[in-house]
Amino acid sequence: MILLGLKNKFINDSENIFIMNKSIHSNAKKVHINYLDGLRGIASFYVLLVHIDPSVGNKLPILLEIFTKLMRYGRVSVVFFIVLSGYVLMLPVVKSDGHISGGLIGYIKRRSRRILPPFYASLLLCLLIALIVFLLETFTSFRWNPVAGAGPFFPKFSAIDILTHILLIHNLSPDTYMSINPPMWTVATEWQMYFIFPILLVPIWRYFGLTLTVITAFLIGITPTYLLNGLFETASPWFLGLFALGIAAADIGFSQKPKLIAIKKNLPWGLLAIIFTTIGFMTEWKYLNLHIWINESFFGMGAACLLIYCTEFSINSKKLPKLLQILEHPWSIALGGFSYSLYLTHGPILVLMRYCLFYINMPPLMFGIMSYILGVAISLITGYLFYLVFERPFISNILKK
């Protein structure tokens, strides 16, 4: 169920990335941060692979079994996207010395225009598919097979499911957060954080500093777990702390404050990214019986350190190390451009594709291979077309160019 809830959210502010690419200067040199979109694109592609189910009830061939075991870290991608979201939203705030362009109302309008139209279009698509399934079951002998249609989309849901999705609060209840299109729960979580950011986190950062901002975010995030008997656990409220780590990464990476400059210059951010990520994998070990927020916080710290590390290369107009240059590859950046649409649509597409393949008589290995080939191809094509119709018209002319 954790894998079904992957997000991505892929909702990071691409417009801010583009603007910062054009306007951030250090020593009169233009700073290019294309690696942000590249990181988002690679993470979105991994999420797509995670949600493909190559099994047909029999034991998987050994090669596919090994591959699927590598596809169990989908929530790590979610962590990266949450940290990246905080980073991108904080960039213009750092640049403007703590002010949000257009004020609170203008900020909410921009966020709404960027996030809501594709979200509701995707929800409508899911409802349309569910209606077709309902009509087929009502007027024909067709019956939906949940085994054939296993995956991140369910055509059977209630009016409460629909209502909570419309209100973007479906992530708050265990009865609704995995209904309809399960990955959508993270869209609701991030949408809620969008309000906390300008109302609470930015004022704390402006008047009390970065350290208290991060501490406050983590305390708010883990309070339901320990003091409210796990209230809203399905929304992963500790993501607010990860979001604040992204804020910290942006502030350290671009701040002109002497203390933060010293921190940026003196710490080995690349090594820290490796260390924290390694600890993240270690704390995931189930026998330690640690709460998932601990594990994901270490991954979040690793992601924040990686962003600071890459930012330093960009500020100094240097190429990223070879291992990280994939983040600036045109394919990675292109994927990042429509990753939100890909995230919103891949669930029902994968399920419908699997449903069709399930009734074709083929060996398990062939079924698995075709699941990945067709799943990736159809999802990418559908996601891009969806982007052109339902996402691109609502982004600014600056980003379109």
VEXVEX-717665 format. One record per residue (C-alpha): x, y, z; residue number from 1. Coordinates in nm, 3 decimals, padded with zeros to 5 digits. Layout:
[atom [X, Y, Z], NUM];
...
//
This chain:
[atom [00.000, 00.000, 00.000], 1];
[atom [00.295, 00.233, 00.063], 2];
[atom [00.406, 00.197, -00.298], 3];
[atom [00.055, 00.276, -00.419], 4];
[atom [00.074, 00.606, -00.240], 5];
[atom [00.370, 00.753, -00.426], 6];
[atom [00.355, 01.111, -00.521], 7];
[atom [00.561, 01.355, -00.677], 8];
[atom [00.392, 01.506, -00.671], 9];
[atom [00.530, 01.592, -00.874], 10];
[atom [00.414, 01.940, -00.821], 11];
[atom [00.734, 02.139, -00.771], 12];
[atom [00.724, 02.493, -00.909], 13];
[atom [00.880, 02.459, -01.254], 14];
[atom [00.804, 02.823, -01.320], 15];
[atom [01.021, 02.924, -01.027], 16];
[atom [01.299, 02.697, -01.155], 17];
[atom [01.286, 02.868, -01.494], 18];
[atom [01.279, 03.215, -01.344], 19];
[atom [01.567, 03.139, -01.111], 20];
[atom [01.768, 03.002, -01.404], 21];
[atom [01.723, 03.339, -01.572], 22];
[atom [01.768, 03.572, -01.278], 23];
[atom [01.987, 03.429, -00.999], 24];
[atom [02.336, 03.570, -01.016], 25];
[atom [02.650, 03.512, -00.820], 26];
[atom [02.956, 03.721, -00.902], 27];
[atom [02.763, 03.852, -01.204], 28];
[atom [02.735, 03.505, -01.350], 29];
[atom [02.411, 03.337, -01.445], 30];
[atom [02.327, 03.032, -01.236], 31];
[atom [02.171, 02.738, -01.418], 32];
[atom [01.980, 02.492, -01.201], 33];
[atom [01.841, 02.259, -01.465], 34];
[atom [01.933, 01.965, -01.243], 35];
[atom [01.618, 02.033, -01.041], 36];
[atom [01.395, 01.933, -01.333], 37];
[atom [01.633, 01.649, -01.413], 38];
[atom [01.607, 01.514, -01.061], 39];
[atom [01.230, 01.540, -01.078], 40];
[atom [01.223, 01.360, -01.413], 41];
[atom [01.436, 01.068, -01.298], 42];
[atom [01.237, 01.030, -00.977], 43];
[atom [00.909, 01.035, -01.171], 44];
[atom [01.034, 00.764, -01.405], 45];
[atom [01.132, 00.549, -01.108], 46];
[atom [00.785, 00.593, -00.958], 47];
[atom [00.635, 00.477, -01.285], 48];
[atom [00.849, 00.160, -01.275], 49];
[atom [00.755, 00.100, -00.911], 50];
[atom [00.384, 00.092, -00.993], 51];
[atom [00.412, -00.164, -01.273], 52];
[atom [00.300, -00.510, -01.160], 53];
[atom [00.471, -00.772, -01.382], 54];
[atom [00.326, -01.079, -01.207], 55];
[atom [00.039, -01.301, -01.318], 56];
[atom [-00.006, -01.498, -00.998], 57];
[atom [00.282, -01.734, -01.061], 58];
[atom [00.630, -01.695, -00.924], 59];
[atom [00.827, -01.437, -01.118], 60];
[atom [01.125, -01.544, -01.327], 61];
[atom [01.448, -01.483, -01.136], 62];
[atom [01.558, -01.184, -01.345], 63];
[atom [01.228, -01.005, -01.300], 64];
[atom [01.219, -01.093, -00.933], 65];
[atom [01.556, -00.928, -00.878], 66];
[atom [01.445, -00.623, -01.075], 67];
[atom [01.121, -00.585, -00.880], 68];
[atom [01.315, -00.593, -00.551], 69];
[atom [01.497, -00.283, -00.671], 70];
[atom [01.158, -00.121, -00.722], 71];
[atom [01.066, -00.118, -00.353], 72];
[atom [01.200, 00.227, -00.269], 73];
[atom [00.926, 00.432, -00.423], 74];
[atom [00.875, 00.641, -00.111], 75];
[atom [01.232, 00.762, -00.140], 76];
[atom [01.122, 00.939, -00.458], 77];
[atom [00.836, 01.094, -00.262], 78];
[atom [01.085, 01.224, -00.007], 79];
[atom [01.296, 01.379, -00.282], 80];
[atom [00.995, 01.553, -00.429], 81];
[atom [00.884, 01.694, -00.095], 82];
[atom [01.233, 01.829, -00.022], 83];
[atom [01.258, 01.963, -00.377], 84];
[atom [00.922, 02.135, -00.339], 85];
[atom [01.035, 02.321, -00.027], 86];
[atom [01.361, 02.412, -00.202], 87];
[atom [01.195, 02.553, -00.514], 88];
[atom [00.928, 02.749, -00.330], 89];
[atom [01.191, 02.899, -00.101], 90];
[atom [01.425, 03.014, -00.379], 91];
[atom [01.235, 03.334, -00.470], 92];
[atom [01.175, 03.405, -00.100], 93];
[atom [01.549, 03.394, -00.029], 94];
[atom [01.615, 03.612, -00.332], 95];
[atom [01.361, 03.873, -00.218], 96];
[atom [01.479, 03.880, 00.146], 97];
[atom [01.176, 03.700, 00.284], 98];
[atom [00.892, 03.845, 00.077], 99];
[atom [00.645, 03.640, -00.126], 100];
[atom [00.568, 03.791, -00.465], 101];
[atom [00.209, 03.913, -00.488], 102];
[atom [00.143, 03.849, -00.121], 103];
[atom [-00.053, 03.557, 00.021], 104];
[atom [-00.345, 03.593, -00.221], 105];
[atom [-00.122, 03.608, -00.525], 106];
[atom [00.076, 03.308, -00.402], 107];
[atom [-00.241, 03.099, -00.351], 108];
[atom [-00.370, 03.196, -00.694], 109];
[atom [-00.045, 03.086, -00.858], 110];
[atom [-00.042, 02.757, -00.669], 111];
[atom [-00.407, 02.691, -00.749], 112];
[atom [-00.365, 02.761, -01.118], 113];
[atom [-00.059, 02.537, -01.133], 114];
[atom [-00.194, 02.242, -00.936], 115];
[atom [-00.572, 02.220, -00.946], 116];
[atom [-00.670, 02.205, -01.319], 117];
[atom [-00.458, 01.894, -01.395], 118];
[atom [-00.563, 01.733, -01.065], 119];
[atom [-00.935, 01.772, -01.133], 120];
[atom [-00.893, 01.669, -01.496], 121];
[atom [-00.723, 01.349, -01.382], 122];
[atom [-00.997, 01.288, -01.126], 123];
[atom [-01.259, 01.334, -01.397], 124];
[atom [-01.074, 01.084, -01.617], 125];
[atom [-01.080, 00.827, -01.335], 126];
[atom [-01.452, 00.886, -01.279], 127];
[atom [-01.517, 00.841, -01.651], 128];
[atom [-01.332, 00.507, -01.654], 129];
[atom [-01.526, 00.398, -01.345], 130];
[atom [-01.853, 00.496, -01.513], 131];
[atom [-01.769, 00.286, -01.818], 132];
[atom [-01.690, -00.013, -01.593], 133];
[atom [-02.020, 00.040, -01.410], 134];
[atom [-02.220, 00.053, -01.734], 135];
[atom [-02.048, -00.258, -01.868], 136];
[atom [-02.126, -00.449, -01.548], 137];
[atom [-02.486, -00.326, -01.551], 138];
[atom [-02.577, -00.397, -01.911], 139];
[atom [-02.339, -00.677, -02.011], 140];
[atom [-02.191, -00.992, -01.860], 141];
[atom [-01.862, -00.812, -01.793], 142];
[atom [-01.735, -00.820, -01.435], 143];
[atom [-01.427, -00.630, -01.320], 144];
[atom [-01.151, -00.873, -01.220], 145];
[atom [-00.949, -00.720, -00.932], 146];
[atom [-00.663, -00.963, -00.997], 147];
[atom [-00.632, -00.864, -01.361], 148];
[atom [-00.678, -00.499, -01.267], 149];
[atom [-00.434, -00.493, -00.977], 150];
[atom [-00.246, -00.167, -00.945], 151];
[atom [-00.271, 00.201, -00.849], 152];
[atom [-00.630, 00.258, -00.965], 153];
[atom [-00.965, 00.128, -00.837], 154];
[atom [-01.287, 00.175, -01.039], 155];
[atom [-01.504, 00.098, -00.733], 156];
[atom [-01.547, 00.383, -00.485], 157];
[atom [-01.808, 00.581, -00.293], 158];
[atom [-01.952, 00.932, -00.300], 159];
[atom [-01.743, 01.012, 00.009], 160];
[atom [-01.431, 00.917, -00.185], 161];
[atom [-01.525, 01.159, -00.462], 162];
[atom [-01.614, 01.441, -00.223], 163];
[atom [-01.293, 01.415, -00.022], 164];
[atom [-01.088, 01.414, -00.343], 165];
[atom [-01.266, 01.726, -00.466], 166];
[atom [-01.187, 01.898, -00.135], 167];
[atom [-00.830, 01.762, -00.137], 168];
[atom [-00.869, 01.610, 00.209], 169];
[atom [-00.882, 01.244, 00.109], 170];
[atom [-00.533, 01.191, 00.254], 171];
[atom [-00.662, 01.248, 00.609], 172];
[atom [-00.862, 00.927, 00.642], 173];
[atom [-00.756, 00.562, 00.602], 174];
[atom [-01.093, 00.500, 00.434], 175];
[atom [-01.034, 00.742, 00.148], 176];
[atom [-00.664, 00.810, 00.098], 177];
[atom [-00.603, 00.504, -00.122], 178];
[atom [-00.931, 00.519, -00.312], 179];
[atom [-00.981, 00.600, -00.682], 180];
[atom [-00.624, 00.691, -00.787], 181];
[atom [-00.401, 00.609, -00.485], 182];
[atom [-00.097, 00.825, -00.577], 183];
[atom [-00.321, 01.132, -00.546], 184];
[atom [-00.292, 01.129, -00.167], 185];
[atom [00.042, 01.306, -00.189], 186];
[atom [-00.109, 01.584, -00.398], 187];
[atom [-00.344, 01.655, -00.108], 188];
[atom [-00.057, 01.646, 00.144], 189];
[atom [00.150, 01.890, -00.056], 190];
[atom [-00.149, 02.114, -00.122], 191];
[atom [-00.200, 02.145, 00.254], 192];
[atom [00.167, 02.228, 00.306], 193];
[atom [00.137, 02.506, 00.049], 194];
[atom [-00.077, 02.697, 00.301], 195];
[atom [00.149, 02.629, 00.599], 196];
[atom [00.450, 02.758, 00.406], 197];
[atom [00.353, 03.129, 00.378], 198];
[atom [00.135, 03.146, 00.689], 199];
[atom [00.373, 02.983, 00.937], 200];
[atom [00.712, 02.874, 00.805], 201];
[atom [00.816, 03.188, 00.619], 202];
[atom [00.730, 03.423, 00.912], 203];
[atom [00.923, 03.199, 01.155], 204];
[atom [01.219, 03.194, 00.914], 205];
[atom [01.208, 03.571, 00.868], 206];
[atom [01.195, 03.661, 01.239], 207];
[atom [01.354, 03.369, 01.421], 208];
[atom [01.588, 03.206, 01.172], 209];
[atom [01.634, 02.886, 00.979], 210];
[atom [01.706, 02.650, 01.269], 211];
[atom [01.381, 02.724, 01.451], 212];
[atom [01.191, 02.695, 01.122], 213];
[atom [01.314, 02.339, 01.066], 214];
[atom [01.260, 02.239, 01.431], 215];
[atom [00.906, 02.379, 01.431], 216];
[atom [00.817, 02.198, 01.111], 217];
[atom [00.940, 01.865, 01.247], 218];
[atom [00.763, 01.913, 01.580], 219];
[atom [00.435, 01.989, 01.406], 220];
[atom [00.486, 01.694, 01.174], 221];
[atom [00.552, 01.428, 01.438], 222];
[atom [00.309, 01.557, 01.705], 223];
[atom [00.011, 01.357, 01.567], 224];
[atom [00.221, 01.039, 01.581], 225];
[atom [00.318, 01.064, 01.947], 226];
[atom [00.058, 01.288, 02.111], 227];
[atom [-00.256, 01.229, 01.905], 228];
[atom [-00.242, 00.851, 01.868], 229];
[atom [-00.127, 00.861, 01.506], 230];
[atom [-00.398, 01.104, 01.392], 231];
[atom [-00.375, 01.178, 01.018], 232];
[atom [-00.104, 00.914, 00.981], 233];
[atom [-00.219, 00.847, 00.625], 234];
[atom [-00.123, 01.204, 00.529], 235];
[atom [00.238, 01.151, 00.646], 236];
[atom [00.238, 01.480, 00.843], 237];
[atom [00.613, 01.447, 00.907], 238];
[atom [00.657, 01.546, 00.543], 239];
[atom [00.633, 01.903, 00.671], 240];
[atom [00.974, 01.853, 00.831], 241];
[atom [01.112, 01.723, 00.500], 242];
[atom [00.961, 02.025, 00.327], 243];
[atom [01.149, 02.244, 00.576], 244];
[atom [01.473, 02.064, 00.488], 245];
[atom [01.419, 02.184, 00.132], 246];
[atom [01.372, 02.536, 00.269], 247];
[atom [01.702, 02.499, 00.453], 248];
[atom [01.880, 02.377, 00.140], 249];
[atom [01.763, 02.682, -00.056], 250];
[atom [01.859, 02.922, 00.222], 251];
[atom [02.205, 02.772, 00.267], 252];
[atom [02.263, 02.743, -00.107], 253];
[atom [02.179, 03.103, -00.200], 254];
[atom [02.180, 03.306, 00.121], 255];
[atom [02.417, 03.600, 00.161], 256];
[atom [02.419, 03.569, 00.541], 257];
[atom [02.777, 03.524, 00.668], 258];
[atom [02.692, 03.231, 00.900], 259];
[atom [02.515, 03.036, 00.625], 260];
[atom [02.792, 03.114, 00.377], 261];
[atom [03.043, 02.970, 00.623], 262];
[atom [02.829, 02.659, 00.670], 263];
[atom [02.797, 02.616, 00.293], 264];
[atom [03.171, 02.652, 00.237], 265];
[atom [03.296, 02.436, 00.523], 266];
[atom [03.078, 02.125, 00.519], 267];
[atom [03.132, 01.830, 00.278], 268];
[atom [02.779, 01.828, 00.135], 269];
[atom [02.840, 01.550, -00.116], 270];
[atom [02.976, 01.319, 00.151], 271];
[atom [02.693, 01.413, 00.388], 272];
[atom [02.439, 01.327, 00.118], 273];
[atom [02.591, 00.979, 00.090], 274];
[atom [02.609, 00.931, 00.468], 275];
[atom [02.250, 01.038, 00.539], 276];
[atom [02.115, 00.832, 00.249], 277];
[atom [02.304, 00.527, 00.374], 278];
[atom [02.161, 00.576, 00.722], 279];
[atom [01.820, 00.606, 00.559], 280];
[atom [01.855, 00.261, 00.406], 281];
[atom [01.987, 00.120, 00.734], 282];
[atom [01.703, 00.260, 00.946], 283];
[atom [01.453, 00.112, 00.703], 284];
[atom [01.548, -00.236, 00.828], 285];
[atom [01.223, -00.375, 00.967], 286];
[atom [01.389, -00.551, 01.261], 287];
[atom [01.482, -00.212, 01.408], 288];
[atom [01.109, -00.141, 01.432], 289];
[atom [01.158, 00.234, 01.383], 290];
[atom [00.877, 00.460, 01.276], 291];
[atom [00.890, 00.548, 00.909], 292];
[atom [00.932, 00.922, 00.979], 293];
[atom [01.281, 00.854, 01.116], 294];
[atom [01.384, 00.663, 00.808], 295];
[atom [01.239, 00.921, 00.570], 296];
[atom [01.395, 01.210, 00.762], 297];
[atom [01.741, 01.070, 00.694], 298];
[atom [01.656, 01.035, 00.327], 299];
[atom [01.530, 01.394, 00.339], 300];
[atom [01.856, 01.516, 00.490], 301];
[atom [02.044, 01.331, 00.217], 302];
[atom [01.828, 01.498, -00.048], 303];
[atom [01.882, 01.843, 00.104], 304];
[atom [02.258, 01.792, 00.115], 305];
[atom [02.253, 01.679, -00.248], 306];
[atom [02.072, 01.998, -00.351], 307];
[atom [02.324, 02.216, -00.166], 308];
[atom [02.609, 02.019, -00.324], 309];
[atom [02.470, 02.064, -00.677], 310];
[atom [02.388, 02.429, -00.615], 311];
[atom [02.751, 02.506, -00.531], 312];
[atom [02.860, 02.366, -00.868], 313];
[atom [02.603, 02.582, -01.045], 314];
[atom [02.700, 02.899, -00.859], 315];
[atom [03.062, 02.845, -00.957], 316];
[atom [02.963, 02.766, -01.319], 317];
[atom [03.110, 02.417, -01.296], 318];
[atom [02.980, 02.093, -01.439], 319];
[atom [02.836, 01.841, -01.201], 320];
[atom [03.043, 01.525, -01.134], 321];
[atom [02.997, 01.265, -01.405], 322];
[atom [02.773, 01.048, -01.189], 323];
[atom [02.533, 01.340, -01.141], 324];
[atom [02.544, 01.477, -01.495], 325];
[atom [02.246, 01.257, -01.576], 326];
[atom [02.043, 01.516, -01.384], 327];
[atom [02.119, 01.768, -01.659], 328];
[atom [02.060, 01.531, -01.948], 329];
[atom [01.792, 01.665, -02.188], 330];
[atom [01.583, 01.350, -02.144], 331];
[atom [01.580, 01.388, -01.767], 332];
[atom [01.487, 01.754, -01.793], 333];
[atom [01.214, 01.674, -02.046], 334];
[atom [01.066, 01.412, -01.813], 335];
[atom [01.070, 01.664, -01.532], 336];
[atom [00.872, 01.906, -01.747], 337];
[atom [00.561, 01.688, -01.755], 338];
[atom [00.622, 01.474, -01.446], 339];
[atom [00.313, 01.607, -01.267], 340];
[atom [00.088, 01.494, -01.552], 341];
[atom [00.270, 01.163, -01.569], 342];
[atom [00.215, 01.116, -01.198], 343];
[atom [-00.155, 01.192, -01.217], 344];
[atom [-00.230, 00.963, -01.512], 345];
[atom [00.002, 00.663, -01.487], 346];
[atom [-00.212, 00.475, -01.232], 347];
[atom [-00.526, 00.414, -01.441], 348];
[atom [-00.317, 00.369, -01.756], 349];
[atom [-00.107, 00.093, -01.598], 350];
[atom [-00.413, -00.085, -01.463], 351];
[atom [-00.598, -00.079, -01.796], 352];
[atom [-00.286, -00.195, -01.978], 353];
[atom [-00.238, -00.481, -01.732], 354];
[atom [-00.605, -00.577, -01.761], 355];
[atom [-00.569, -00.622, -02.136], 356];
[atom [-00.242, -00.817, -02.111], 357];
[atom [-00.382, -01.044, -01.840], 358];
[atom [-00.618, -01.219, -02.081], 359];
[atom [-00.356, -01.275, -02.349], 360];
[atom [-00.206, -01.620, -02.316], 361];
[atom [00.169, -01.566, -02.274], 362];
[atom [00.447, -01.705, -02.053], 363];
[atom [00.511, -01.522, -01.721], 364];
[atom [00.845, -01.384, -01.841], 365];
[atom [00.689, -01.241, -02.156], 366];
[atom [00.402, -01.096, -01.953], 367];
[atom [00.648, -00.922, -01.724], 368];
[atom [00.859, -00.784, -02.006], 369];
[atom [00.555, -00.659, -02.197], 370];
[atom [00.417, -00.503, -01.879], 371];
[atom [00.727, -00.287, -01.847], 372];
[atom [00.764, -00.204, -02.217], 373];
[atom [00.400, -00.116, -02.278], 374];
[atom [00.349, 00.033, -01.933], 375];
[atom [00.637, 00.277, -01.975], 376];
[atom [00.560, 00.366, -02.338], 377];
[atom [00.186, 00.418, -02.298], 378];
[atom [00.222, 00.603, -01.968], 379];
[atom [00.480, 00.845, -02.110], 380];
[atom [00.275, 00.916, -02.421], 381];
[atom [-00.047, 00.960, -02.223], 382];
[atom [00.124, 01.175, -01.961], 383];
[atom [00.271, 01.406, -02.222], 384];
[atom [-00.058, 01.442, -02.412], 385];
[atom [-00.236, 01.509, -02.083], 386];
[atom [00.027, 01.775, -02.007], 387];
[atom [-00.035, 01.948, -02.339], 388];
[atom [-00.411, 01.959, -02.288], 389];
[atom [-00.462, 02.002, -01.913], 390];
[atom [-00.138, 02.136, -01.766], 391];
[atom [00.048, 02.349, -02.018], 392];
[atom [-00.243, 02.592, -02.081], 393];
[atom [-00.235, 02.688, -01.713], 394];
[atom [00.135, 02.761, -01.679], 395];
[atom [00.286, 03.100, -01.744], 396];
[atom [00.409, 03.219, -02.083], 397];
[atom [00.759, 03.242, -01.934], 398];
[atom [00.767, 02.870, -01.865], 399];
[atom [00.613, 02.786, -02.203], 400];
[atom [00.899, 02.967, -02.376], 401];
//
